[in-house]
Amino acid sequence: MSTEPENTMTHDAGPHDAEGWKLHDDGTRVHRYGCTIHDGEGCDGHCGPIPSEPVDEAADAAEDADWIDNQVGPRKVGGRYYNGYWGQEYEVLNIDDNPDSWGPWEMTVSWADGRTTTHCTGWDPKRDRVIAQPPQPDVTIVSIGRLHNDVEGEYADVLQRATIALDLSRNFRDPHVRADLRQLTAHDQVVRDTVMATPGVREVLAATALQIQGYLAGPTAAPLTVVTQCAGGRHRAATTAMALRAVVAGDVEEAAAYGLADAAEEFAGRDLVVDLVHRDLAKDVVDR
C-alpha cells in the first residue's frame, strides 16, 4: 500500500515513513503542526511549506499557550493579512485555541478568491505581512485568576484599568473543589453548566450587561474593559467572560446557552466590536 499522500503536489514530494509522515532529509518527521497548506482537503496531515518547531509533549499549558501565540502572530479576527507563500490576501474569520481536532489551534480565513478554509498555518514574519488590523474593540472582556496576578504582559495590570470588575472568587462556589472538574476548564461544557447553574451568577451577569449599556450611552465614546476574576481563572472567570461576550455581541442564540438570551436581545443589531481575552485559562491548575 502506498504511503504517498492523495494530493501529490510538489511540496509533498520526497520520502514518507510507513505511517505516511513526510520526512526531512535527515529522516526525521516533518512536525504535524506544520501541516496547513491544504486546509484539510485531501491532505495527509504531515506536510507544510515551513515546518513548525516541534512541541514538547511534556510542556506545560503556559508553554503551549506561548507556542500558539507565536504561531498565530499578529493576526486577529477581522484583520486582513498577506500570505507570502500563496501570494494572496485573506481575512481572519475565527481563531480557535481549543479546536475539536488533532491540532492545538486552528484558524478560519476568507481568501481573496472567495474560498473559506480552516487551517493552522504559522505566521512567517519573513514573508507574511499585516494589511489592516481590525477596528479597536468597543468592549474588551478579560478573564483572570487572582492567583496569577504576578504575571507579566499586556494584561498584567488589567484590574487597575478596568471599567467594570467582577470578583467571583468569594460569593460563588469554586468548581475547583470538585475533583472531577479540577483539571477541566471553561472550554468544557460541564464546567460552563456548573458555573451558570450557581445561584446568583446569571443575575450578576444581567446586571453587568446593564452597566455596560449605561457606559456605552455616555456622551464620551470611550472603549470599555470588563474584567471577570476568580481564583485560578480556569472556571468561573472564563465561563462568565464567555457568557458576557455573547451578550454584548448581541449573539442571542449563543447567549441563550448561558440562560441570558433576554440580556443579549438588548445588544442585538448594535454591531459592537467585542474582544474576549482569557489571561489565565490555559495556565496549570494551582495547588491550594
Secondary structure, 3 states (H helix, E strand, C coil): CCCCCCCCCHHHCCCECCCCCEECCCCCECCHHHCCCCCCCCCCCCCCCCCCCCCCCCCCHHHHHHHHHHHHCCCCCCCEEEECCCCEEEEEEEEECCCCCCCCCEEEEEECCCCEEEECCCCCCCCCEEEECCCCCCEEEEEEEHHHCCCCCCCCCHHHHCCEEEECCCCCCCHHHCCCCCCCCCCCHHHHHHHHCCCCHHHHHHHHHHHHHHHHCCCCCCCEEEEEEECCCCCHHHHHHHHHHHHHCCCHHHHHCCCCHHHHHCCCCCCCCEEEEECCCCCCCCCC
